[in-house]
Amino acid sequence: MLDYESIRILPLIIFPILFVIGFFHRPVYIPISFLTLLLTKTANYYPVLISLRVESIVVVLGLIGVIVINKDFYKLSGSYDKVNKYFWIFIGTIAVSFMVSWDYKFSWDVKLYDFIKVLALYIMLLLAIKDTDDIKIFVWSFVILFTYLAYEPVYGFLSGTGGAREMYGNIYVAEFGILAGHVALSNNMNQMLPIALFLIPSIQNRLLKIAASIPVFMFIAAIIGSRSRGGAAGLVMLGIMLVYFSKNRVKNAIVVGTLVVALFAYSGTLTSTFERIDKSGAQGRFGGLTNGIEMVLKGNLLGVGPGCYLLARQKYFNFYMESHNIYGQLIGDLGIPGTIAWFFLIRQIFRNLLKSRRELSAISRENDFLFNLTTGLMISLIQRLFVSLGSHGLYYFYWYVMAVLSVAILKCVENLSSNLGHDDVLSECDQSR
């Protein structure tokens, strides 16, 4: 295996190349380049980039780039898709909550400054994606990027080098960035696993199928190496979802059940991690939810402000700790309006994906890239909602990238359906029988 130190320079090389390609050839590479810089946290290894505020510069350049190239500003409107409507309402609830925030500076420094980048990414991506090819490019880049990010903890886990010693054993995480915490690592791997897994069936070439399987194995290894209880529970949930979304549930239940049992039997680390799931841990996560509800009951109907859950929890409960429960974070930070808006947004994402899946099935496209991707995204969302019972991450980019993808996929499916005349649809259906 290559030493991770030797590949840290790659994002710094790849980022400007992707940006230039995006500006002059295919705009979808602009948000990909921004996401590469944002997630790899390259600036942590090159302090001069921090002093130059390179991420802020890229945000501005990226927005200018997609705005200059694209004139489809109607794509940002609520009339284009209901996901947009609920997204902008949600943004409005964040703004209102910030106005009544317990501490403006704390809220801005801890959450809103970074969330502005997420908002910019949403706009960039929505304007940049034009067709199915753009979706393919983005999703594969997404998987490859997380495979790169997972390399460091997986390298440490498989080689037995490095790691941080905890009372329950060594945990293997990244030194910096979004995978630096063992819960964050397992959550990200759980959300990426279904996406990577469902990209494989649409590949025809056998060698490419094998290559596409590498991220799946790496994501599983990273979850095991993280020793996160939520990660272990997430693997079990993934097995359940794979059975639920399959056609032959009995047959697949046997196959998936055998694989899960074999995985736990083979990995003592995974088994010991799962055995650490206990009542006290569940109560702690549930406490994060109830504390958020109590903040509202104490009069903070509009929330305590983005990121100010910590401050309110310390004052009300003498406990300075994050919620470790996204639902507690949501209702505590943003109150009743923000909670309602966010759940409507998530519901609409699922509705878009379900509608796309049904339409693709109706025109006999069940083996297509879009059908498989839609299934993978649905399971990914369920996975992330499940593991978020034990973690926070309301302002994380993942939710809002999924929102854009649900819109882009639905528009592509609708165009595909409209391009196939009624007779063509009947013909394809007859042939499939």
C-alpha positions in Angstrom: 0.0 0.0 0.0 1.1 3.5 -0.7 1.8 5.6 2.4 -0.9 8.2 2.9 1.7 10.9 3.3 2.7 10.4 -0.3 -0.8 11.0 -1.7 -1.8 14.1 0.3 -0.6 16.3 -2.5 -3.2 14.9 -5.0 -6.2 17.1 -4.1 -4.0 20.2 -4.6 -3.1 19.0 -8.1 -6.5 17.7 -9.1 -8.6 20.6 -7.8 -7.4 23.3 -10.3 -7.5 20.8 -13.2 -11.2 20.0 -12.4 -12.1 23.6 -12.0 -10.6 24.6 -15.4 -12.3 21.6 -17.1 -15.5 22.7 -15.5 -15.2 26.3 -16.6 -14.3 25.5 -20.2 -15.9 22.1 -20.9 -18.5 20.7 -18.5 -19.7 22.9 -15.6 -20.4 19.9 -13.3 -16.6 19.8 -12.6 -16.8 23.1 -10.8 -18.8 21.9 -7.8 -16.7 18.7 -7.9 -13.5 20.7 -7.7 -14.9 22.7 -4.8 -16.1 19.6 -3.0 -12.6 18.1 -3.5 -11.0 21.1 -1.8 -13.6 21.3 0.9 -13.7 17.7 2.0 -10.0 16.8 1.8 -9.2 19.8 4.0 -6.0 20.3 2.1 -5.4 23.6 3.8 -4.7 21.8 7.0 -1.5 20.4 5.5 -0.5 23.7 3.8 -1.1 26.6 6.2 -0.5 29.2 3.6 -3.8 28.2 2.0 -5.6 29.1 5.2 -4.1 32.5 5.4 -5.1 33.1 1.7 -8.7 32.0 2.6 -8.6 29.7 -0.4 -11.9 28.0 0.3 -13.7 31.4 0.4 -12.1 32.4 -2.9 -13.1 29.1 -4.5 -16.7 29.6 -3.3 -16.8 33.0 -5.0 -15.1 31.8 -8.2 -17.3 28.7 -8.4 -20.5 30.6 -8.1 -19.3 33.1 -10.7 -18.3 30.3 -12.9 -21.6 28.4 -12.9 -23.6 31.7 -13.1 -21.6 32.9 -16.1 -21.8 29.6 -17.9 -25.5 28.9 -17.0 -28.5 31.0 -17.5 -31.0 28.5 -16.0 -31.7 30.4 -12.9 -35.3 29.2 -12.9 -33.8 25.9 -11.7 -33.3 27.5 -8.3 -37.0 28.3 -7.9 -39.6 26.5 -5.9 -41.7 26.2 -9.1 -38.9 24.1 -10.7 -39.2 21.5 -8.0 -40.7 21.3 -4.5 -37.3 20.3 -3.1 -36.2 23.8 -3.9 -39.3 25.3 -2.2 -38.7 23.4 1.1 -34.9 24.1 0.9 -35.4 27.8 0.7 -38.0 27.7 3.5 -35.5 25.8 5.6 -32.8 28.4 4.9 -35.4 31.0 6.0 -35.9 29.3 9.3 -32.1 29.2 9.8 -32.0 33.0 9.2 -34.9 33.6 11.7 -33.2 31.4 14.3 -30.0 33.3 13.8 -31.8 36.5 14.5 -32.8 35.2 18.0 -29.6 33.4 18.5 -28.1 33.2 22.0 -24.8 34.2 20.7 -24.4 35.7 17.2 -20.6 35.3 17.0 -20.6 31.8 18.4 -23.4 30.8 15.9 -21.6 32.3 13.0 -18.1 30.9 13.8 -19.3 27.4 14.7 -22.0 26.8 12.1 -23.1 29.5 9.7 -19.7 30.3 8.2 -19.3 26.8 7.0 -22.9 26.4 6.1 -22.6 29.3 3.6 -20.2 27.0 1.7 -22.9 24.3 1.7 -25.4 26.8 0.4 -23.0 27.7 -2.4 -22.5 24.1 -3.2 -26.2 23.6 -3.5 -26.5 26.4 -6.0 -23.4 25.4 -8.0 -24.6 21.8 -8.3 -28.2 22.5 -9.2 -27.1 24.9 -11.9 -24.3 22.7 -13.2 -26.0 19.3 -13.6 -27.6 19.2 -17.1 -28.2 15.5 -17.9 -27.6 11.9 -17.0 -23.9 12.1 -18.0 -23.4 14.9 -15.5 -25.1 12.9 -12.8 -22.8 9.9 -13.6 -19.7 12.2 -13.5 -20.7 13.7 -10.2 -21.7 10.5 -8.4 -18.6 8.6 -9.5 -16.4 11.5 -8.4 -18.3 11.5 -5.1 -17.5 7.9 -4.5 -13.9 8.2 -5.7 -13.4 11.2 -3.4 -14.7 9.3 -0.3 -12.5 6.3 -1.3 -9.5 8.7 -1.2 -10.6 10.0 2.1 -11.1 6.5 3.5 -7.6 5.4 2.4 -5.8 6.8 5.5 -7.9 5.1 8.2 -8.2 1.9 6.1 -4.4 1.9 5.6 -3.9 2.3 9.3 -6.4 -0.4 10.2 -5.2 -3.1 7.7 -1.5 -2.4 8.4 -2.0 -2.0 12.2 -0.1 1.2 12.2 -1.0 4.4 14.0 -4.5 4.6 15.5 -5.7 6.3 18.6 -5.9 4.2 21.8 -9.3 4.1 23.5 -10.5 2.0 26.4 -12.1 -0.4 23.9 -9.1 -0.7 21.6 -7.4 1.2 18.8 -9.6 3.3 16.5 -8.4 4.3 13.0 -9.5 7.7 11.7 -8.1 10.4 9.5 -5.7 13.0 11.0 -7.7 15.9 9.8 -11.0 16.6 8.1 -14.4 15.1 8.0 -13.2 11.6 8.9 -11.1 12.6 11.9 -13.7 11.4 14.4 -14.7 7.7 14.7 -18.4 8.5 14.6 -18.0 10.9 11.7 -16.0 8.2 9.8 -18.6 5.5 10.3 -21.5 7.8 9.4 -19.9 8.9 6.2 -19.0 5.3 5.3 -22.5 4.1 6.1 -24.0 6.8 3.8 -21.6 6.0 1.0 -21.8 2.2 1.1 -25.3 1.9 -0.6 -24.4 4.4 -3.3 -21.1 2.6 -4.2 -22.9 -0.8 -4.0 -25.7 0.1 -6.4 -23.4 1.7 -8.9 -21.9 -1.7 -9.6 -24.8 -3.5 -11.3 -25.0 -0.9 -14.1 -21.4 -1.7 -15.2 -21.1 -4.2 -18.0 -17.3 -4.8 -18.1 -16.2 -7.4 -15.6 -12.9 -5.8 -14.8 -14.6 -2.4 -14.2 -17.1 -4.2 -11.9 -14.2 -5.5 -9.9 -12.6 -2.0 -9.7 -15.9 -0.5 -8.7 -16.1 -3.0 -5.8 -13.0 -1.6 -4.2 -14.8 1.4 -2.6 -17.4 -1.0 -1.1 -14.7 -3.1 0.7 -12.8 0.0 1.8 -15.9 1.6 3.3 -16.7 -1.6 5.2 -13.1 -1.8 6.5 -13.2 1.8 7.6 -16.4 1.2 9.5 -14.8 -1.8 11.3 -11.7 0.2 12.0 -13.6 3.1 13.5 -15.0 0.9 16.3 -18.1 3.0 16.2 -21.2 1.3 17.7 -23.4 3.3 15.3 -21.3 2.1 12.4 -21.8 -1.6 13.4 -25.5 -1.0 13.8 -25.5 0.7 10.4 -24.1 -2.4 8.7 -27.0 -4.4 10.1 -29.5 -1.8 8.9 -27.9 -1.9 5.5 -28.5 -5.6 5.4 -32.2 -5.1 6.3 -32.6 -2.4 3.6 -30.9 -4.6 0.9 -33.5 -7.3 1.6 -36.4 -4.8 1.7 -35.6 -3.2 -1.6 -35.0 -6.6 -3.4 -37.5 -8.4 -5.5 -36.9 -11.9 -4.0 -36.8 -11.0 -0.3 -36.6 -14.6 1.0 -33.7 -15.6 -1.2 -31.9 -12.3 -0.6 -32.6 -12.5 3.2 -30.7 -15.8 3.2 -27.8 -14.4 1.2 -27.5 -11.1 3.1 -28.0 -12.8 6.4 -25.2 -15.2 5.7 -22.9 -12.4 4.6 -23.6 -10.3 7.7 -23.1 -13.3 10.0 -19.8 -14.2 8.2 -18.6 -10.6 8.5 -19.3 -10.5 12.2 -17.8 -14.0 12.7 -14.6 -13.1 10.7 -14.1 -9.7 12.4 -13.6 -9.8 16.2 -13.3 -6.0 16.1 -16.8 -5.7 14.6 -18.3 -8.2 17.0 -16.8 -6.5 20.1 -17.9 -3.1 18.8 -21.5 -4.4 18.4 -21.4 -5.9 21.9 -20.7 -2.4 23.3 -24.2 -1.2 22.3 -25.9 -0.9 25.6 -28.7 0.9 27.4 -26.6 3.7 28.8 -25.3 4.7 25.4 -28.9 4.7 24.0 -30.1 6.8 26.9 -27.3 9.3 26.3 -28.4 9.7 22.6 -32.0 9.9 23.6 -31.1 12.6 26.1 -29.8 14.7 23.3 -33.3 14.5 21.7 -35.2 15.2 24.9 -32.9 18.1 25.8 -33.6 19.7 22.4 -37.4 19.3 23.0 -37.1 20.9 26.5 -35.3 23.9 25.0 -38.4 24.6 23.0 -40.6 24.0 26.0 -38.6 26.6 27.9 -39.7 29.2 25.4 -37.2 28.9 22.5 -39.9 28.3 19.9 -37.7 29.6 17.1 -34.7 27.7 18.5 -31.6 28.8 20.4 -29.7 29.6 17.2 -27.6 27.6 14.7 -24.9 25.9 16.7 -26.0 27.3 20.0 -27.4 23.9 21.3 -24.1 23.6 23.3 -24.7 26.9 25.1 -28.3 26.2 25.9 -27.5 22.7 27.1 -24.9 24.0 29.5 -27.2 26.7 30.9 -30.3 24.5 31.2 -28.8 21.1 32.0 -25.2 21.9 33.1 -24.0 19.7 30.4 -21.6 21.1 27.8 -21.9 18.5 25.0 -23.3 18.3 21.5 -26.6 16.6 21.1 -25.2 13.4 19.5 -28.7 13.2 18.0 -29.6 15.1 14.9 -33.2 15.4 15.8 -32.4 16.9 19.1 -29.9 19.3 17.4 -32.6 20.2 14.9 -35.4 21.1 17.3 -33.0 22.7 19.8 -31.1 24.9 17.3 -34.0 25.8 14.9 -37.1 25.3 17.0 -40.5 24.3 15.6 -40.4 26.1 12.2 -36.9 24.7 11.3 -37.9 21.2 12.4 -41.1 21.2 10.3 -39.2 22.7 7.3 -36.4 20.2 7.4 -38.7 17.2 7.7 -40.7 18.5 4.7 -37.4 18.8 2.8 -36.4 15.2 3.6 -39.9 13.9 2.8 -39.8 15.6 -0.6 -36.4 14.1 -1.4 -37.8 10.7 -0.8 -40.9 11.5 -2.9 -38.7 12.6 -5.8 -36.6 9.4 -5.6 -39.7 7.2 -5.3 -41.3 8.9 -8.3 -38.2 8.5 -10.4 -38.0 4.8 -9.4 -41.6 4.1 -10.3 -41.3 5.9 -13.7 -38.1 4.0 -14.6 -39.8 0.8 -13.6 -42.8 1.6 -15.8 -40.7 2.1 -18.9 -38.7 -1.1 -18.1 -35.4 0.6 -17.1 -34.8 -1.4 -13.9 -31.3 -2.3 -14.9 -30.3 1.3 -15.8 -27.8 3.5 -14.0 -30.5 5.9 -12.9 -32.7 3.2 -11.4 -29.8 1.6 -9.5 -28.6 5.0 -8.3 -32.1 6.0 -7.1 -32.3 2.8 -5.1 -28.8 3.4 -3.6 -29.7 7.0 -2.7 -32.9 6.0 -1.0 -31.1 3.4 1.2 -28.2 5.9 1.8 -30.7 8.4 3.2 -32.4 5.8 5.4 -28.9 4.8 6.6 -27.9 8.3 7.4 -31.2 9.1 9.2 -30.8 5.9 11.2 -27.2 6.5 12.3 -28.0 10.1 13.0 -30.0 8.9 16.0 -26.6 8.7 17.6 -24.9 11.7 16.0 -25.5 15.3 14.9 -24.8 16.8 11.5 -27.7 19.0 10.5 -25.5 21.5 8.6 -23.5 18.8 6.9 -23.4 19.0 3.1 -24.6 15.5 2.6 -28.4 16.2 3.0 -28.3 19.1 0.6 -26.3 17.2 -2.1 -28.9 14.4 -1.9 -31.6 17.1 -2.4 -30.0 18.3 -5.6 -29.5 14.8 -6.9 -33.1 13.9 -6.2 -34.1 16.9 -8.4 -31.6 16.2 -11.1 -32.6 12.6 -11.4 -36.3 13.3 -11.5 -35.9 15.8 -14.3 -33.8 13.4 -16.3 -36.4 10.6 -15.8 -39.2 12.9 -16.8 -37.3 13.9 -19.9 -36.7 10.2 -20.7 -40.4 9.4 -20.2 -41.5 12.3 -22.4 -39.1 11.4 -25.2 -40.4 7.8 -25.2 -43.8 8.0 -26.9 -46.7 6.0 -25.7 -46.2 3.4 -28.4 -42.5 3.1 -27.6 -43.3 2.6 -23.9 -45.8 -0.2 -24.7 -43.3 -1.7 -27.1 -40.5 -1.7 -24.5 -42.8 -3.2 -21.9 -43.9 -6.0 -24.3 -40.3 -6.8 -25.1 -39.4 -6.9 -21.5 -42.1 -9.5 -20.9 
